[in-house]
């Protein structure tokens, strides 16, 4: 069984391997072993800390196979992006150029360097072992972070964002970087990606243009990829949409990948979150797929389980009583979550229910 838990220093070798082999590069996980060890230590301290408001905390999660103990994925949350230095992105702007004499009034698309995302909580560092089949593991690894946010609201800001990989070719070359970044840095995209520090390094403001970039003046190859996720990031893009994220007015400053934002209260992991009571079950229940999370003994765990509809709780609510719904879990799931019969867990549906109108509007958008 696969489950998500906080990373530990004993995971250093496995995480270092994932950091080295991940494609595209995870700039939130440095390749340098000493720096990576410091990141894991910061994560351990962050999980243990008593936090009243988000600061410099960094939360690193791993996906573990309980049958083998092997780590097959990682993801993270930055409590406040750009806590020590601003977090930079390009803001999509529309600039008006008008002349009364010529009877011209044109709206021109421009990109302006911005640090307005600074201080907001950020989802980062998503990686899944390519050997895993199906989408369930990716959903679990990504959305477990929002389950943690739902259970620890004071640690994070009311709005969260995620930066997805922009379009690159098979050689890792970004059309947008070639049109913009290379002109100012004079170096390859991968080189700068490794030293960018999660888009919060002073050299970004020192080197990148301070004035708006007029999009019509960029090569067509660069214009075409603005705000587009790389094919390798399409699954992550869909998972974010399932959670309730939307593309915002920002794109990545290096490869023009989409920046997706969400109000925490409106995400599926928060709006659909409910407390259930664990019940022993000899086998998996019938019903729908749920994210099930626990913080037994202070350690966060999250796994996928099939749970029945909470009929008994709904019936009791109609009569004015509050009876938590049950969560029948088999032995493997209880062990992964480190919970026993009668203990409370937090649950959220893996997939949102959409109305017919919503389905129709989504079809039109495509």
C-alpha positions in Angstrom: 0.0 0.0 0.0 1.2 3.5 -0.8 0.9 6.2 1.8 2.3 9.7 2.3 4.3 10.8 5.4 6.8 13.6 6.3 10.3 13.0 5.2 13.0 12.0 7.7 16.8 12.4 7.7 17.0 8.6 7.3 15.4 9.1 3.9 18.3 11.2 2.7 19.8 8.6 0.3 16.4 7.8 -1.4 15.5 11.5 -1.7 18.9 12.4 -3.1 18.4 9.7 -5.7 15.0 11.2 -6.7 16.5 14.7 -6.8 19.2 13.6 -9.1 17.1 11.6 -11.5 13.9 13.7 -11.6 13.1 15.1 -15.0 12.4 18.0 -15.1 14.8 19.3 -12.5 13.3 19.9 -9.0 14.7 23.2 -8.0 13.2 22.8 -4.6 15.4 19.8 -3.9 19.1 20.7 -4.4 21.4 18.1 -5.8 24.1 18.9 -3.3 23.9 16.3 -0.6 24.7 18.7 2.3 22.2 21.3 1.1 19.5 18.5 0.7 20.2 17.3 4.2 19.7 20.8 5.5 16.3 21.0 3.6 15.2 17.7 5.2 16.3 18.9 8.6 14.3 22.2 8.1 11.3 20.1 7.2 11.6 18.0 10.3 11.9 21.2 12.4 8.9 22.7 10.6 6.6 19.7 11.3 7.6 19.8 15.0 7.3 23.5 15.4 4.3 25.3 17.1 3.2 27.6 14.3 0.6 30.4 14.6 1.2 32.0 11.2 3.3 31.0 8.1 6.9 31.9 8.0 10.1 30.2 6.8 8.7 26.7 7.3 9.2 24.0 4.6 7.3 20.8 4.6 8.7 17.8 2.7 6.5 14.7 2.1 7.5 11.3 0.7 5.4 8.5 -0.9 6.2 5.2 0.7 5.3 1.6 -0.4 4.4 -0.1 2.9 5.2 -3.5 1.4 8.8 -2.7 0.5 9.6 0.5 2.5 10.8 2.0 -0.8 10.2 5.7 -1.4 8.6 6.3 -4.8 7.6 10.0 -4.7 8.0 13.3 -3.1 6.3 16.7 -2.8 6.5 19.7 -0.6 4.9 22.9 0.7 6.6 26.2 1.1 4.8 28.0 3.9 5.5 31.5 2.6 7.2 31.7 -0.8 10.0 34.2 -0.9 10.1 34.5 2.9 13.7 35.9 2.9 13.8 37.2 -0.7 11.0 38.1 -3.1 9.4 35.4 -5.2 9.4 36.5 -8.9 7.0 35.7 -11.7 5.8 37.4 -14.8 2.4 39.1 -14.5 0.1 39.1 -17.6 -0.8 42.7 -18.3 -2.8 44.5 -21.0 -1.3 47.9 -21.8 -3.3 50.5 -23.7 -1.6 52.4 -26.5 -3.9 55.1 -27.9 -3.7 58.2 -30.1 -6.6 60.5 -30.5 -5.1 62.1 -33.6 -4.7 58.7 -35.4 -7.9 57.3 -34.0 -5.9 54.3 -32.6 -6.7 52.5 -29.4 -4.8 49.2 -29.1 -4.6 46.8 -26.1 -1.2 45.2 -26.1 -0.3 42.0 -24.2 2.8 42.5 -22.0 4.7 40.6 -19.3 5.8 42.6 -16.2 8.1 41.2 -13.6 6.2 40.9 -10.3 6.8 39.7 -6.8 3.1 39.8 -5.8 3.1 36.1 -5.0 5.7 36.7 -2.2 4.4 35.5 1.1 1.8 33.1 -0.2 2.0 29.4 0.5 3.3 27.4 -2.4 3.0 23.7 -3.5 6.3 22.5 -4.9 8.7 19.6 -5.6 6.2 17.2 -7.1 7.8 13.9 -8.3 6.5 10.4 -8.9 8.7 7.4 -9.8 8.1 6.6 -13.5 7.7 2.9 -12.7 4.4 3.5 -10.9 1.3 2.7 -13.1 -2.0 4.6 -13.1 -2.8 8.0 -11.8 -3.8 7.1 -8.2 -0.3 7.5 -6.8 0.1 10.9 -8.4 -3.3 12.1 -7.0 -2.3 10.9 -3.6 1.2 12.4 -3.7 0.0 15.8 -4.9 -3.3 16.2 -2.9 -2.0 14.8 0.4 -0.4 18.3 0.8 -3.8 19.9 0.7 -5.1 17.4 3.2 -2.3 18.6 5.5 -3.2 22.2 4.8 -6.8 21.4 5.7 -5.8 19.9 9.1 -3.3 22.7 9.9 -4.8 25.9 8.6 -2.8 28.3 10.8 0.5 27.1 9.2 -0.5 28.4 5.7 -2.0 31.4 4.0 -5.6 31.6 2.8 -4.5 31.4 -0.8 -2.0 28.9 -2.2 -0.3 28.6 -5.6 1.6 26.1 -7.6 4.1 26.7 -10.4 3.9 24.0 -13.2 6.6 23.2 -15.8 6.4 25.2 -19.0 6.9 23.7 -22.4 10.3 22.3 -23.3 11.5 20.1 -26.1 13.1 16.6 -25.8 16.4 18.1 -25.2 15.1 20.2 -22.3 15.2 23.5 -24.3 12.5 26.0 -23.4 11.3 28.2 -26.4 10.4 31.0 -24.0 13.8 30.8 -22.3 15.6 31.0 -25.6 13.6 34.1 -26.6 13.9 35.9 -23.2 16.0 34.4 -20.5 19.0 33.5 -22.5 19.2 37.1 -23.8 19.8 38.3 -20.3 21.6 35.4 -18.6 23.6 34.0 -21.5 23.3 30.5 -20.0 21.3 27.4 -20.6 17.9 26.9 -19.0 18.9 23.9 -17.0 21.9 25.7 -15.5 19.8 28.7 -14.2 17.0 26.3 -13.1 19.5 24.6 -10.7 20.6 27.8 -9.1 17.3 29.8 -9.1 16.4 28.9 -5.5 12.7 28.5 -6.3 12.5 31.9 -8.1 13.6 33.8 -5.0 17.2 34.8 -5.8 18.4 38.4 -5.9 20.1 37.9 -9.2 16.7 37.4 -10.9 15.9 41.1 -10.2 19.4 42.2 -11.0 19.5 40.5 -14.5 15.9 40.1 -15.8 14.2 43.1 -17.5 12.6 45.7 -15.2 10.4 47.0 -17.9 7.4 45.2 -19.5 8.1 42.7 -22.3 5.7 43.3 -25.2 4.4 39.8 -26.2 3.8 40.7 -29.9 7.5 41.4 -30.2 8.5 37.9 -29.0 9.1 35.0 -31.5 5.9 33.0 -32.3 7.5 30.0 -30.7 7.7 31.8 -27.4 4.2 33.3 -27.7 2.7 29.9 -28.4 3.9 28.4 -25.1 2.8 31.2 -22.8 0.9 29.7 -19.8 1.0 26.2 -21.4 2.0 23.2 -19.2 4.6 20.8 -20.6 3.1 17.5 -21.8 4.9 15.8 -18.8 3.1 18.2 -16.5 -0.4 17.6 -17.9 -1.3 15.1 -15.1 -0.2 17.5 -12.4 -2.3 20.2 -14.2 -5.4 18.0 -14.2 -4.9 17.1 -10.5 -4.7 20.7 -9.6 -7.9 21.4 -11.5 -9.5 18.5 -9.6 -8.4 20.1 -6.3 -9.9 23.5 -7.4 -6.9 25.4 -8.6 -7.3 27.8 -11.6 -4.8 29.4 -13.9 -4.1 32.9 -12.8 -2.6 36.0 -14.3 1.0 34.9 -13.7 3.4 32.7 -15.7 6.8 31.4 -14.7 9.6 33.9 -15.3 11.9 31.3 -16.9 9.8 29.0 -19.0 6.4 30.7 -19.0 4.7 27.7 -17.4 1.3 28.3 -15.8 0.9 29.6 -12.2 -2.2 28.0 -10.6 -3.9 29.5 -7.6 -6.7 28.5 -5.2 -8.5 29.9 -2.2 -7.9 27.2 0.5 -11.5 27.3 1.6 -12.7 26.5 -1.9 -10.4 23.5 -2.5 -11.9 20.0 -2.6 -9.6 18.9 0.3 -11.1 21.6 2.5 -14.7 22.1 1.4 -15.3 18.3 1.2 -13.3 17.4 4.3 -15.1 15.5 7.1 -14.2 13.6 10.2 -14.9 9.9 10.3 -14.4 7.2 12.9 -12.2 4.3 12.0 -13.9 0.9 12.0 -12.1 -2.4 11.5 -12.9 -4.1 8.3 -11.6 -7.4 6.9 -11.6 -6.1 3.4 -11.9 -2.9 1.4 -15.4 -1.3 1.6 -17.7 -0.6 -1.4 -18.1 3.0 -2.4 -16.0 5.9 -3.7 -12.3 6.7 -3.4 -11.3 9.0 -0.6 -8.2 10.6 0.7 -7.9 9.5 4.3 -5.5 11.4 6.6 -4.5 11.1 10.3 -2.2 12.9 12.7 -1.9 10.1 15.3 1.0 10.9 17.7 1.6 14.2 15.8 2.8 12.5 12.6 0.8 13.1 9.4 -0.2 10.2 7.3 -2.4 10.0 4.2 -3.6 7.1 2.0 -6.3 6.3 -0.4 -9.3 4.1 0.7 -12.7 3.2 -0.7 -15.3 4.4 1.8 -19.1 4.1 1.7 -21.4 7.1 1.6 -22.0 8.6 5.0 -25.7 7.6 5.1 -25.9 7.1 8.9 -24.4 10.5 9.6 -26.8 12.2 7.2 -29.8 10.5 8.7 -28.7 11.4 12.2 -28.2 15.0 11.1 -31.8 15.2 9.9 -32.9 14.4 13.5 -30.6 16.9 15.1 -27.9 14.5 16.2 -24.2 14.6 15.3 -22.9 11.1 14.6 -19.5 11.0 12.8 -19.6 8.7 9.7 -17.6 5.6 9.9 -14.5 4.8 7.9 -14.2 1.0 7.5 -10.5 0.4 6.9 -8.7 -2.9 6.3 -5.6 -3.9 8.3 -3.1 -2.6 5.7 -4.7 0.8 5.6 -5.0 1.1 9.3 -1.3 0.2 9.6 -0.3 2.7 7.0 -2.2 5.5 8.7 -1.1 4.3 12.2 -4.7 4.3 13.5 -6.9 1.9 15.4 -10.6 1.1 15.7 -12.5 4.1 17.2 -9.9 6.8 16.3 -10.8 9.8 14.1 -9.5 10.4 10.6 -10.1 13.2 8.1 -11.5 12.2 4.8 -12.1 14.0 1.5 -13.4 12.6 -1.8 -10.7 12.0 -4.4 -12.9 13.3 -7.2 -15.3 16.2 -7.1 -18.9 15.8 -8.1 -19.8 18.2 -10.9 -23.3 19.2 -11.9 -24.5 18.8 -15.5 -24.1 22.5 -16.1 -20.5 22.4 -14.9 -19.8 19.5 -17.2 -21.3 21.3 -20.2 -19.3 24.5 -19.5 -16.1 22.4 -19.1 -16.8 20.8 -22.5 -17.2 24.2 -24.1 -13.9 25.4 -22.7 -12.1 22.5 -24.2 
